[in-house]
Amino acid sequence: MNAPIKQHLIDPEICIRCNTCEETCPVDAITHDANNYVVDVSKCNLCLNCIPPCPTGSIDNWRIVTSAYSLDDQYSWMELPAQEQIVVAGHNEAIDDDVQALIDSAHKGVGGKSVAPASAAKPSVNLFNREKPIVATVTGNYRLTHEDSDVDVHHIILDFGDTAFPVLEGQSIGIVAPGVDADGKPHRVRLYSIASPRHGERPNHNNLALTVKREPQGVCSNYVCDLKKGDKIEVTGPFGATFLMPNDPAANIIMICTGTGSAPFRAFTEWRRRSAPNAPGRMLLFFGARRPSDLPYFGPLQKVPNSLLGKHFAYSRIPGEKKVYVQDLMRVEQEELSRLLKSDMTHIYVCGLKGMEQGVDSALDDICRSVELKWHDMRDAMRAQGRYHVETY
Amino acid sequence: MTDTINVDYSTRIPNNVGLTEDRTVLRALEGWHPGYIDWWKDMGPEGFQEALVYLRTAVSVDPQGWAKFDYVKMPEYRWGVLLAPKEEGRKVNFGKHKGEPAFQEVPGEYRAMLRRLIVIQGDTEPASVEQQRHLGKTAPSLYDLRNLFQVNVEEGRHLWAMVYLLHKYFGRDGREEADELLRRRSGDADSPRMLGAFNEKTPDWLSFFMFTFFTDRDGKMQLESLAQSGFDPLSRSCRFMLTEEAHHMFVGETGVGRTIQRTCEAMKAAGIEDPFAIDKIRALGVIDLPTIQKKLNLHYSLTLDLFGAEISTNSANFYNAGLKGRFGETKIDDDHVLTNATYPVLKLIDGKIVKVDEPALTALNMRLRDDYSEDCAKGVERWNRIIQKEGVDFRLELPHVAFNRKIGEFRNVNVTPKGLILGDTDWAKVRDDYLPSSSDGEYLNSLMTGHFGVGEYAGWIAAPKVGIDNKPGDFEYVRIAA
């Protein structure tokens, strides 16, 4: 079977046949018959020149397909076909093999095939790749952790200028550090979760934020943490099509993280705060760090009202105090968690270091047992329904 | 060297034609500018001049730069002179100069002809702004209000495009013509606009949508054939204008489409199957499909008159001279000279409508009109898809080209939308079945009330499927109280 590709298509229900796209296309990939305007997949080089001049928005449609729609297929349409379910295991989150491998590894802890929440928005994936990256401008780089902390986590804002780069909360972008490694080969791609909501770090700005921890030997993390305002950086993606938040405001969202695993949850929280501040669904955050000074977004998180987000911080290295991990706090909150677990509106997300998986799993097991639920059966069902997600590294 | 892609904002008149180095033309345009602003304030959109409108402005003529969206007060919109990039080695592609290098200056022998072409095109641009100036206060939503204003400011820019050509290439005559463009007024008894359809009223929003669908589509056809021109500056002007014109047809097609959608939805919800149960349908506060058909009949027939007489030596002369081509000229597979070719034309002979082969050169208006009708028919078919999808048994159709004509072969006969010729008495009996009556107009007027709440739409029109610039449904497209 062929590897899936991203195909550019025009929505025949919205297109008014003004011919602007055909006129604009530099490689003559767009053509028409008496019925529809269509894009020739063998010619389209995804330059996106046709996107801004389209008066209707019909031009901005994409499908991930295993075999491309032919011109005749497209001529015959009265409306766009739905996104087909891509059945090739592990090929729906990204097209690049190296990126797919990273995502597969991150999602391994979910214990099966990841599925997006039913009410999640449809993500765009792989708009830009290593052959054709998008260039972003750094518009901000701030240290998030306390100056006394030996943990150096940065909040980095990237602006995409005039080029469309649509993302959803929970997706990642790829960054390749410039230069070559000791063997003279280009560095490998690194994925970073987006920490801002879909319409920008600032609403309606074409920008996004990352939460990046400096790793002592990390080529890419050092490169990113050292970026200065105004620097240009090549970015690929967006990637990820399952670790996404439900759009349904009635959905409950339980978020469990450590360290920079908080990035997607900052995005989730911010999107709900901006789009549905009075949503009936409950949001709960369990956030682990060694001490408060190591915890990214510690200050801003304190200001998020409890009505929007229930917050539970676990610290494992406060001198003279007992070590507390996220799973310990989950057990303390057993009553609320077990009530939420009984609802089929509840979604669980785990993000952070691989080491946290087991503790969280056994805490959920205990909590379920206390109310006569079987966690492992439930987990499989929740995963299949797109309500259980793990992204660890 | 002049940067022909990016727009120079250092002069008062944004441009990509190197005005900073062309002081004579810059001064002439700066002299014309205050008169234009006065015209805009007098004859542009009534009210709302202080409102902040989410408009697109071109910052360059390449695909990335020509649609930048932001809030702007309309009188502060950066109207400018934008030409599509010059193609090196471009040739005259038709007529007796075919194969010669495209004219970069006005050929002396064609000066008067070319000026007339530019003035006629230029005159339509401010005319439509004048026709639509009262519509703001009855906008069905902020989204529609914004679309109206986008159309208006771009028609204003199209006037600038033509005025630039007049100032740059036609000296004193050009300057006088440019002043006249600001002096004529749509519908004025003493000094009307040059073409009939541009002196008609646009009394309601359905008329506005029909106008942008049908009459702006004539604009598209005219611009496209002028974009073929051997006079390169005119070609480049029109090519960029076409990109903007597409938005106007979008406003028309989706405006009518959304009206139809809402009518069908309301009929279904009320359990009305008969599309001709007009009183019952109107009681729902929506526009019945037969009335929409009548509006379509009116606007289509008025617009056909804009193509001029069926047989025209003017159009033959324009073509021969290489000044105005056919729609899609370079994509047509023939000799592009047409000396011996013929073209079938509908004519009135012995009281009958018959098809006659005429010399293709003098039938060029007809050919353009046929291309236009074909383009319209496709749009009407998309409206029919909406009706069909909603399960209502009704079809909209373009009337016969001889219906309701004031210019050309059929101006003195009464012809039904199906093409039957009627005597005056019979026509008087059925006229109101085919064209909007005064009671239809009163009903439409009763629906026309302003809806200015964020995300709010009048009851007779559906919300759009996609927002402008991908904005969400509750986007504040116009900040009225700015």
Chai-1 contact restraints between the chains, C-beta under 6 A:
chainA,res_idxA,chainB,res_idxB,connection_type,confidence,min_distance_angstrom,max_distance_angstrom,comment,restraint_id
A,I16,B,M249,contact,1.0,0.0,6.0,A-B,restraint_1
A,I16,B,F250,contact,1.0,0.0,6.0,A-B,restraint_2
A,I16,B,E253,contact,1.0,0.0,6.0,A-B,restraint_3
A,C18,B,A246,contact,1.0,0.0,6.0,A-B,restraint_4
A,C18,B,M249,contact,1.0,0.0,6.0,A-B,restraint_5
A,T20,B,T243,contact,1.0,0.0,6.0,A-B,restraint_6
A,T20,B,A246,contact,1.0,0.0,6.0,A-B,restraint_7
A,T24,B,P63,contact,1.0,0.0,6.0,A-B,restraint_8
A,N49,B,P63,contact,1.0,0.0,6.0,A-B,restraint_9
A,P52,B,P63,contact,1.0,0.0,6.0,A-B,restraint_10
A,P52,B,A67,contact,1.0,0.0,6.0,A-B,restraint_11
A,P53,B,P63,contact,1.0,0.0,6.0,A-B,restraint_12
A,P53,B,T243,contact,1.0,0.0,6.0,A-B,restraint_13
A,P55,B,A246,contact,1.0,0.0,6.0,A-B,restraint_14
A,P55,B,H247,contact,1.0,0.0,6.0,A-B,restraint_15
A,P55,B,F250,contact,1.0,0.0,6.0,A-B,restraint_16
A,T56,B,F250,contact,1.0,0.0,6.0,A-B,restraint_17
A,G57,B,V466,contact,1.0,0.0,6.0,A-B,restraint_18
A,D162,B,Q64,contact,1.0,0.0,6.0,A-B,restraint_19
